Amino acid sequence: MSVHSKLNIPTDKALPKHIAIIMDGNNRWAKANRLPSLAGHKAGVDSVRSVIEGCVEYGVESLTLFAFSSENWKRPELEVKGLMELFFLALNREAKKLNKNNIRLNVIGDKSRFSEALQSKIAKVEELTADNTLLTLNVAANYGGHWDIVQAAKRLAKECAEGVISADDINEAVFDEYVMLHDQPKPDLCIRTGGESRISNFLVWQMAYTEYYFVDDFWPDFDKKSLGLAIRDFCTRERRFGKTSEQLEVKTSA
């Protein structure tokens, strides 16, 4: 059975190549189940596995997960410490599975604030999986969309000062080469769990034309089936990119 048939999607509809997910609701899930907050984050790891499986089945090329924002350092110290430990353990436990399944890990964000041990573990798993081609798993950790744009601007400013590039040569296409994920398709679909309807400083530059899908389920309750429903909804959207519906119809008929 084809993916289109499985999701009841017309065969002329394009599936998303890149899906971005804001994994929200771990704490509230834990609270609802009368568990400590870290239990919610641990349960969220199972959802990550299920969604990765779904992305492979649906032919998604890139999956970007908002794991830890630059604002999340404001959370209680014990929770932050637990999250860092969980991140390390997940990398240690999943590295071989990712490599075996031809999945490339790419961690984006300001990694300098992490412990040396965590930075080293990230580098080792990225190196181990660097040549994998089935799916690129981007994990946004200590990441913020504004930070991303600022770091791109700083790099461009430095190159201007060094005479590598002229300010007059900078346009949107050039700037795009300096932000995170520039080597991958732009996100087609952004999913946010937990009942919130905002993007919270996530991929601000990259998601100018992304379709958004907000769901009330907490992240630990989101799985491969939930992903399929989001993709099916995405395929009902008309993506015009500034054009009219009539222009799209002409292009399709041609």
C-alpha positions in Angstrom: 0.0 0.0 0.0 1.4 3.4 -1.0 1.7 6.2 1.5 -0.9 8.2 -0.3 -3.4 5.3 -0.1 -2.6 4.8 3.6 -3.4 8.4 4.4 -6.3 8.7 1.9 -4.4 11.4 0.0 -4.9 12.0 -3.8 -1.7 10.9 -5.6 -1.3 14.4 -7.1 -0.6 15.9 -3.7 3.0 16.4 -2.6 4.0 15.1 0.8 6.1 17.4 3.0 9.9 17.0 2.5 10.7 18.8 5.8 8.7 18.7 9.0 9.5 20.8 12.0 8.0 20.0 15.4 7.6 22.1 18.6 7.4 19.3 21.2 5.3 21.0 23.8 3.4 19.6 26.8 5.8 17.2 28.5 5.4 19.0 31.9 1.7 19.2 31.7 1.5 15.5 30.7 3.5 14.6 33.7 1.3 16.8 36.0 -1.9 15.3 34.6 -0.5 11.8 35.3 0.8 12.8 38.8 4.4 12.3 37.8 7.5 14.4 38.2 8.3 16.7 35.3 11.3 14.7 34.1 9.0 11.7 33.6 7.2 13.7 31.0 10.4 14.4 29.2 11.4 10.7 29.3 8.0 9.8 27.9 8.5 12.4 25.2 11.6 10.4 24.0 9.2 7.5 23.0 7.2 9.9 20.9 10.4 11.0 19.2 11.1 7.4 18.2 7.6 6.9 16.9 7.6 10.1 14.9 11.0 9.3 13.4 9.5 5.9 12.2 6.6 7.8 10.7 8.9 10.2 8.9 10.8 7.3 7.3 7.5 5.6 6.2 6.2 8.9 4.7 9.4 9.7 2.9 10.2 12.8 4.8 13.8 14.0 4.1 14.3 16.3 7.1 12.8 16.3 10.6 13.6 19.2 12.9 12.7 18.9 16.6 12.7 21.9 19.0 14.2 20.1 22.0 15.6 23.0 24.1 15.2 26.6 23.4 17.6 29.4 24.4 14.9 30.6 26.8 14.6 27.2 28.5 17.6 27.9 30.7 15.1 30.0 32.8 13.4 26.8 34.0 14.1 25.3 37.4 17.7 24.3 37.8 17.0 20.7 38.6 14.8 20.3 35.6 17.4 21.8 33.3 20.1 19.5 34.8 17.7 16.5 34.2 17.1 17.6 30.6 20.8 17.8 29.9 21.4 14.3 31.4 18.5 12.9 29.4 19.9 14.5 26.2 23.2 12.8 26.9 21.7 9.4 27.7 19.4 9.6 24.6 22.4 10.3 22.4 24.4 7.5 24.0 21.5 5.0 23.7 20.2 5.9 20.2 23.4 6.6 18.3 23.9 3.0 16.9 20.2 2.8 16.1 20.3 6.0 14.1 23.4 4.9 12.2 21.9 1.4 11.6 18.8 3.0 10.1 20.7 5.4 7.9 19.6 8.5 9.8 21.9 11.5 10.1 21.9 13.5 13.3 22.5 17.3 13.1 22.3 19.4 16.3 21.7 23.1 15.7 22.0 25.9 18.2 24.6 27.4 20.4 26.3 24.3 21.8 29.0 26.2 23.6 26.9 26.5 26.8 26.6 22.7 27.1 29.1 20.7 29.2 32.2 19.5 27.5 31.0 15.9 27.8 27.7 16.7 26.1 29.5 18.7 23.3 31.8 15.7 22.8 28.9 13.2 22.6 27.1 15.4 20.1 30.2 15.7 17.9 30.8 11.9 18.0 27.2 11.0 17.0 27.2 13.6 14.3 30.4 12.2 12.9 29.2 8.6 13.2 26.0 9.4 11.2 27.4 12.0 8.9 27.1 10.0 5.7 23.6 8.7 6.3 21.0 9.6 3.7 17.5 8.2 4.6 16.5 11.0 7.0 18.2 14.0 8.5 17.2 14.4 12.1 17.9 18.0 13.2 17.7 18.6 16.9 17.4 22.3 17.9 19.1 22.6 21.3 19.9 25.9 23.0 18.4 27.3 19.8 16.5 30.5 19.1 15.4 31.9 15.8 16.6 35.4 16.7 20.0 34.0 17.8 20.1 32.2 14.4 19.6 35.4 12.5 22.0 37.4 14.6 24.8 34.8 14.2 24.3 34.8 10.5 24.5 38.6 10.5 27.7 38.6 12.6 29.4 36.1 10.2 28.4 38.2 7.2 29.6 41.4 8.9 32.9 39.8 9.6 33.3 38.7 6.0 32.4 42.2 4.8 35.0 43.7 7.1 37.6 41.2 5.8 36.7 42.0 2.2 35.4 38.5 1.4 32.0 39.9 0.4 30.6 43.3 -0.4 27.6 44.6 1.5 26.0 45.4 -1.9 26.1 41.7 -2.8 24.0 40.6 0.2 20.5 39.7 -0.6 18.0 37.1 0.7 19.6 34.2 -1.1 23.1 35.1 0.2 21.8 35.6 3.8 20.0 32.3 3.6 23.4 30.5 3.2 24.4 31.7 6.7 21.4 30.5 8.8 21.0 27.0 10.2 19.6 24.3 7.9 20.5 26.2 4.7 21.6 22.9 3.1 18.1 21.4 3.5 14.6 22.0 2.1 12.7 24.7 3.9 10.2 23.3 6.4 6.9 22.5 4.6 5.0 21.7 7.8 5.4 22.8 11.4 3.6 20.9 14.1 3.1 22.2 17.6 1.6 20.0 20.3 0.2 21.0 23.7 -2.6 23.3 22.6 -0.5 26.5 22.1 -0.7 28.4 18.8 2.6 30.2 18.5 6.1 29.4 17.1 8.1 30.5 20.2 11.2 31.8 18.4 11.6 28.6 16.3 13.2 28.8 12.8 11.9 32.4 12.4 13.8 32.9 9.1 13.3 29.4 7.7 9.5 29.2 8.2 8.3 32.2 6.1 6.1 29.9 4.0 5.6 27.0 6.3 2.2 25.5 6.9 1.3 25.3 10.6 -0.6 22.5 12.4 -1.6 23.0 16.1 -2.8 20.1 18.1 -4.1 19.9 21.7 -2.4 16.6 22.5 0.6 16.8 24.8 3.9 15.7 23.2 4.0 12.3 25.0 0.6 11.4 23.5 1.7 12.3 19.9 2.9 9.4 17.8 3.3 8.0 14.2 -0.5 8.0 13.7 -0.8 11.6 14.9 1.9 12.5 12.4 -0.1 10.9 9.6 -3.1 13.0 10.5 -1.0 16.1 10.4 0.4 15.2 7.0 -3.1 14.4 5.7 -4.2 17.9 6.8 -1.1 19.4 5.2 -2.1 17.8 1.9 -5.5 19.6 2.0 -3.8 23.0 1.9 -3.2 25.1 -1.2 0.3 26.5 -1.1 0.4 29.5 -3.4 3.7 31.2 -2.4 2.3 34.6 -3.5 0.6 33.3 -6.6 -3.2 33.0 -7.3 -5.1 29.8 -7.3 -5.7 30.3 -11.1 -2.0 30.5 -11.7 -1.4 27.2 -9.9 -4.2 25.5 -11.9 -2.6 26.6 -15.1 0.8 25.2 -14.0 -0.8 21.9 -12.9 -2.7 21.5 -16.2 0.4 22.2 -18.2 
